[in-house]
Amino acid sequence: MLFWQAIQAAKSAGMEELDLGRSDVEDQGLIRFKKRWGAHSVRLTLWRSPTHKVSPALERLKMRLAKTACASVPVKMLALAGWLMYRHAG
């Protein structure tokens, strides 16, 4: 429902495109969800610094731990953290 309302508001404002954001190539569920809304993929190439090898298993573990930690934090604290960090994120 949220996406539908965002699409309607954007259309009313004269917008022609809606960016659904980035998706990790391994997150096929999210990619399928976005495609059902008519999204098309654009490959992004990222370079990270420092340029050392990162274990995909370690990255998945870190993501799982972050999700678990965020699930136990009160919503108001998450909203505050998002508000504080938003200006520093892409």
Secondary structure, DSSP 8 states (H G I E B T S, - for coil): -HHHHHHHHHHHTT----------TT-HHHHHHHHHTT----------SS-----HHHHHHHHHHHHHHHHTS-HHHHHHHHHHHHTT--
